């Protein structure tokens, strides 16, 4: 993962595409280009191949090859700000080294160098350069100052907050007042990120939050309860109670709707 510091001194964590993802993306793009090129050449041969001068036919064929292999990829990448068919399938995008969107000159440099490192060398040059680069850059990326960025990143599953078994009886009988929104957000953020904190910071933050939350809870938890267990119990019990209240409200609304649609109001 690479870091970029913005003008406001905010650190952005960006995930460069892996070598395998870039390879699959390139295979898809090259395959699509070759299919289009083959189709156009077959169409040209069937329609104009015998009726044009050989020199003109060679020039037209060369023009078709250049347009398909260089012009079309550069145009698509420029208009979509770094996308292509393969990158769309793999969830990738080409961006500048500073994280900004690519422009025509970046795409043109990448498209021109692709002729050498992908087509003329059968991908071996791009393979060698990308294999030994931490961002899986190929030669065109190194020259243009770009790299492939992962756009689709699977979010880690949210940790499940439950009432610790020793506190279930207490939580079911406790009077839990409404927590201030700011405090509730801080508690939720702590519980979702506590696994990544150091033990000392984790215990200190848990103790401070537990002291604030205890002002809205009566009676207090049993003696010896860990602050983090107390926060889990309060959060989980409040969630379950809110869900039960919303479920009852929904049931009452549905019952009222059924009564309003019964006779004599409708037939």
N, C-alpha and C positions, 0 to 999 in steps of 0.2 A: 504494500500500500504506500502511495506517495503522498506527500504533504505539500500544499501550496498556501502561501501566506498572502491574503488579499491586502488591498490598500488600507483597509480598516483594521489590520493586524489580526484578522480572523484566520485560523488555520483550517483549511479544507482537506479532508481525507478523501483521496480519490483512489480508485482501484483500477490499476492497469489490467488490460486483458491478458489472460494467460496465453502461453505459446500454443497450446492445443486449440483454444477458442479461435485464435487468429488463423491457425492453419485450416480449420474447418470452414471459417468464413471465406478465406481465400479460395479454397477448393470450390465452394458454391459459386463465387463470383466468376472464377475462370471457366467453370463448366457452363454457366449461363452465357458468357461471352462467346465461347466456342460454338455453342448451339446456335446462337443468333448469327454468328459469322458464317457457319456452314449453311444455314437456311438462306441467307442473303446471296451467298455465292451460287447455290443451286438455283435460286430464282433468277439471278443474273444470267447464268449459263443457259437456262431454258428460254429466256425471253430475248436477250440481246447478244448472247454469246456468238452467234454465227453471222449477225448482221452488222457488226461494228468492225472497224479496223483493228488488227491485232495490237498495235501500239496503244490505241485508245482503250482497248479492252484491258490491257495490262495496267494502264493508268487508273482506270475505273476500279479495277480489282484492288490496286494498292490503296486507293482512296477509301474503299469500303473497309479494308483491313485497319487502316489508321483510325477511321471514325469509330469502329467497333471496339478496338483494343485500347485506344487512348481517348478519343473525343467523348464517347458515351460515358465511360467511367468518370472522367474529369467533370463532365456536366452534371451527372447524377450526384457525385460527391459534393460539388459546389452548391447545388440547389437544395440538397437535403442537409447541409452542414455536417458532412462527415459520414453519412449513411450510405449503404449499398444493400443489395439483396442479401448477401451473405451476412453482413453485420446486422441487418434487421432480424434475420433468423436467429442469430446468436446473441442479440442484445448488446451490440457493441457500437461505438461511435469513434471516429477519428477526431481528436482535438489537438490544439496547440500544446506546447510544453507548459504554458502557463494556465492551461485549462480552458482557454477561450475557443470559440468556434473557428474552424478553418475557413480560409478564403480561397479565391481562385488560384493564386500563386502557389499555395501549399498543395492544392489538389493537382495542379499542373506538374509540379516537381515530382510528386508521387506517381502520377500517371506515366510520365516520361521514363522514370527509372524502372517502373514495372516491366517495361519491354525488355530491359537487360536482365534484371534479377529474377523475374518470374517466367517470362516466355522464352527468351534466348538461352537462359541457363537452366530451364526446366525447374525453376524454383529452388535450385541448390544454393545460389548466392543469398537469396532471402532467408532460406533455412539456416544457413551458417551464421549470418549476421544476427538474426532474431534469437537464435539459440543461446548466444553468449551476451545478450543484452537483458538487463533487469526488467525493462518494460516491454520486452519482446518486439523491439523496433526492428524493422527491416531497413535496408539502405536508404530507401526513399523517405522514410520517417526521419532518419538521422539528418538527411540533407534538408528536409523541409521544416524540421523542428516540430514534429508531431508524434503522437503515439495513439494507440487504441485504448479507449476507456470502456470499462464495463458499466452499462446503464442499468441492466436488470440484475439486481442483487437480492437474493432471497433473504427476507427478514428472519432473524432468529426467533424461535417461538418464545412468547412471553412467559415468564415464570409463573407457575400456578400458586397463588397465595391461598392457603387454607388455615383453618384454626388448628393450632397444635393440640393433639389429643388431651394433654393435661388441663387445657384451658377451655374445653368444650362446655362443660357444665357452667363455669363462671360466665363465659361469653353468652350463653343462652339466657341467663338471668340478668346480666348487667344492663344498666341504663346508659346507652351510648348517645350522647348529644351530637348535634350536627357540627362537624369540624369546619373551620374557616377554609375557604377554597385554596388559599395559598398554602396552608398547613397540609391539607389533603394532598395537594400536588407534590409537596416535598416528601411526604411519607411514601407516596406511590413511586416517585422517582428513586427513592432510597431502596425500596424493596426490589425494584427491577434491576438495579445496578449494584446491589450489595455484594454480589459474588465477585465483582471485579475490583473491590476495594481491599486495601490492606487490612489485616485484622485490627490494628490499632484504630485506624480511621473508621472502620465499620462499627466497632464498639462505641467509639466516642459519638458518632452521629446517631446511632441507635439510642443511646442514653439521653441525648439532648432532645430528640424527637419524642421519645417516650415521656419525658417530663412535660412537654407541651401538650401532648395528647391526653395525659392523665387528668388535666383540668376539665375535660369534657366527658369523663367516664366515672361512673359510680355504680357499685363500690369499686375500690381499687383491686387489681389482680392479686392473687395469692402471693404471699411472701416468697421471695426467691425466684420469681418469674424473670426470665431474661428480657431485657428491653426489646430485642428484635422479635421474640415470640409474642410479646404484648402487642407490638405494632401489627404483626401478622393477624393476630386474633381480632383486633379491632377492625382492621381493614376488611378481612374476610366476612366477619359477622355483619358489618354495615352493608357490604355488597349483597349478601344473602337477604337481609331484611328489605333493602331497597328493591331487589328483584321480586320478592314475595309481594310487596306493596304494589308494585307496578302490575304484577300478574292479576292481583285482585281487582285493581282498577280496570284493567282490560276486560276481565270477565263481567264486571258490572256494566261496562259500556256495551258489550255484546248482548247482554240480557236486555238492557234498555232498548237497543236497536231492534231486537226481535219482538219486543212488546209493541213498539211503535208501528211495526209492519204487520201486526196481526189485525184481524177484523175488529172493529168496522172500518179501519183506516184504509184497507186495501182488500181486493177481492181476487 
